[in-house]
Amino acid sequence: MYKLIKPILFKMDPEQAHGRMMRALKIVQKHPTLLSMIDRIFHYKNDMLAQDVAGIHFTNPVGLAAGFDKSCEVPKALQYSGFGALELGGITPKPQPGNPKPRMYRLPEDRALINRMGFNNIGMNKALSNLRRHSYDLPIGINVGVNKMTPYEERYQDYIKVLDTFKNDATFFTINISSPNTANLQNFHDKDEFSMLTKAIKDYRENHELSQPIFLKLTSDLELEGFKHILDPIVDTFDGVVLANTTQQRDGLQSDNRSEGGGLSGRPLFERNRDLVRWAYQQTKGTFPIIATGGIFSAEDAIEMMRNGASLVQIYSSLVYEGPGLTAKINKDIVQYLKQHGYHNVSELIGLDA
Ligand SMILES: Cc1cc2nc3c(=O)[nH]c(=O)nc-3n(C[C@H](O)[C@H](O)[C@H](O)COP(=O)(O)O)c2cc1C
């Protein structure tokens, strides 16, 4: 069906097409019969895909990456769409409109997207009310960002405000220091800035009861030398790492939109992010959970990320190109692979090639 709809969607501006999808999901979310219909079509279930990571039970390893549902508008509909987890947001303390439009571009020849959304979201309080409209039976992650207008030296407190607001509702958090679309946010990758952030998070955890795991999402542009400097504090402060967000590199791209500013996602990210995953897995000797994102279009890609050390994967750009049936297809093909190779559970793949 997506093959029929895709040409129509691809004639629209990408953000407008996304808006249409969101409106459709809002309609689905209101009707239990539609929810059970999409569950039947898009939700592939098999116990071989289930595992516990960072103390959370995931019924399958394919999660929705952050940025699709930035204000927790359609989590109920997404729950029935076959994902093993949802990462919602990025959410900031105050509402903000994000960057001027257009701010999202397709690069079809490269199976990629460029976005410079700039944390457009309705703010943490309204996003929380949206989330509370429903109940969920899959892990709900909150991707945490900072407001553009927050004074530079106070920005780490924005993360704490969002953690505190969602402390009773999220299953896990992801601290996003890697968006290229908020000026200087990536400075948190520098050792000194990073230690301010880790101190704030540790202090918060010591003084409040926050039992949920907190993951950290790094940029794809991180050099291994820089990663080395912050790896120990990452392991010491966080419960896992998401590798990795978009890149600002534009090497080898074919599409007309390649010189647009913002973060590049999709297929061109795959090898860079896989190498970050492998390096982090080796350095931590497989003891630290890794969630892989970036250019995962198939079960083969998901398996490669897992064999290189990821426990879980997340997808976004591939959904734009392949449609909502992709999650079930990846899960189904992973099970086929497990059976063919004599594995009993998806967790047996983690780190095999690292
Ligand atoms: C339009 C768009 C918005 C995004 N917004 C966020 C965000 O708010 N927070 C975040 O951590 N990542 C965000 N991302 C990055 C994705 O979560 C993901 O890490 C990245 O796109 C790589 O995965 P992919 O190649 O499967 O898309 C966004 C990506 C896109 C395309």
The ligand as an ORCA input file, in Angstrom:
! r2SCAN-3c Opt
* xyz 0 1
  C      13.274     15.021     10.920
  C      14.180     14.440     11.970
  C      14.106     14.927     13.265
  C      14.930     14.401     14.256
  N      14.823     14.868     15.531
  C      15.591     14.324     16.516
  C      15.456     14.752     17.866
  O      14.638     15.594     18.201
  N      16.279     14.192     18.784
  C      17.206     13.235     18.455
  O      17.930     12.745     19.316
  N      17.327     12.794     17.192
  C      16.542     13.311     16.220
  N      16.664     12.854     14.940
  C      17.685     11.818     14.626
  C      17.082     10.419     14.614
  O      16.561     10.083     15.871
  C      18.127      9.355     14.225
  O      19.104      9.278     15.249
  C      18.831      9.695     12.927
  O      17.900     10.175     11.976
  C      19.555      8.477     12.355
  O      18.680      7.407     12.124
  P      18.014      7.141     10.679
  O      19.124      7.102      9.676
  O      17.292      5.846     10.826
  O      17.079      8.277     10.420
  C      15.850     13.369     13.929
  C      15.911     12.881     12.618
  C      15.093     13.396     11.645
  C      15.179     12.850     10.251
*
